[in-house]
Amino acid sequence: MKKVLILGAGLSSSVLIDYLMNGANENDWFIKVGDFDEKLAEKKIHGHNRAESIFFDVNDCEIVEKEISWADVVVSMLPARFHPVIAKSCLRQGKHMVTASYVSPDMKALHEDVKAKGLIFLNELGVDPGLDHMSAMKVINKIRDKGGKIISFKSSTGGLVAPEFDNNPWNYKFTWNPRNVVLAGQGTARFLRNGKFKYIPYNQLFKRTLLTTVLNYGDFEIYMNRDSLSYRETYELHDIPTIFRGTLRRPGYCKAWDVFVQLGATDDTYYFENSENLTYRDFINSFLRYQPEVKVEDKIADYLNLDPNGEVMKKLQWLGIFSDKKIGMKRATPAQILQKILEEKWSLDKDDKDMIVMQHQFEYELNGKTCGLQSSFAFIGEDTTRTAMAITVGMPAAIATKLLLTGVITRKGVSVPVTPDLYEPILNELEEYGIKFIEEELQIQ
């Protein structure tokens, strides 16, 4: 009997847990699900005869060592900062490991030791990172196999509300960690355009957007991710002239979000004084000039050169940021206060469904011609538990775990799914669940 320890029972684990439990009897697996909230872990196993819920505290070394010693494979769905703790214990005790998170420098440094022990540490098996790697490398290798040279790679992903539930002026609802949305883009975006290194500082990021259309889901705008340059190594595109990665939102979102960036409302580095007694209106006014005789709405429109009756102001007013409602949070940062305001308006309603959208655009030279190819997918969730985000994060990791347990995946060391032995069987099975990329030829001007 093979034993699988799943650490973390949050939303993104739900689909993974169900998938592995569904195969447990047939494959002779036993599943343990561990979480600091043991009741949550118990809820996720639905009383399955081949599953058990346990209390798990990643900060308790004795618990970590004991539970990992039990397992054959450890699937860590914990926050990324805890993966090195789990990885080092797996290495000491000779256990395989699977995560959906980025390979950190600490994880990467374990590669040779993991390989020497004959262990398999699979990483970046979510949606982004994960599906982005697999779908991109499938096309990259196809172009290379026919002798093409890639000269441009542009890739964007977005988690949004499904069109039929898109009923607010921002055309957006939270489909993943709200804190990450509030802090998104901070730092400087780096990318390559026609052989030139380009940099966009955070205060300009949401002003410099691109437009695209994805399948039959209409128009989207793209703002640049922080670091596109590292993907040259990941995809072995070392001499590529153009490469950038971005995040997809509906048109108009970025211009309105830039208001919060310019005010400083996304700052997470200091605490507001007396924040619990401030109103939402006070919060916004705190960033503006002291003019007690002028309405806050007028001040913000004047400061940021906004049309008082325009779409951006309508979005801001809809959020309720000018209301006299109390914040009610002690010692809160601007980002934390903004998150609280947004969660009241941007949370999924009980019957809502979310959507994941991803698009890769390639230009390549072949037989003296410049060709284009586009690979896109859109996937809508089932409900507020089996969301598109939860499915596309949990399913690739679940399939990879199965393939490891059944001996299909044998690559030793610390790996990400950029080679055919990893991405082909995962992508093939994902198509059975409706996660399928559509490839289209592009006309290059």
Secondary structure, DSSP 8 states (H G I E B T S, - for coil): -EEEEEE--SGGGHHHHHHHHHTHHHHTEEEEEEESSHHHHHHHHTT-TTEEEEE--TT-HHHHHHHHHH-SEEEE-S-GGGHHHHHHHHHHHT-EEEESS---HHHHTTHHHHHHTT-EEE---BBTTBHHHHHHHHHHHHHHHTT-EEEEEEEEEEEEE-GGG--STT-----S-HHHHHHTT-SEEEEEETTEEEEEEHHHHTTS-EEEE-TTS-EEEEEE-SB-TTHHHHTT-TT-SEEEEEEEE-TTHHHHHHHHHHHTTT--SS--TTGGG-BHHHHHHTTS---TTS-HHHHHHHHTT--TTSHHHHHHHHHTTTS--B---TT--HHHHHHHHHHHHHS--TT--EEEEEEEEEEEEETTEEEEEEEEEEEE-SSSSS-HHHHHHHHHHHHHHHHHHTTS----EEE-S-SHHHHHHHHHHHHHTT---EEEEE---
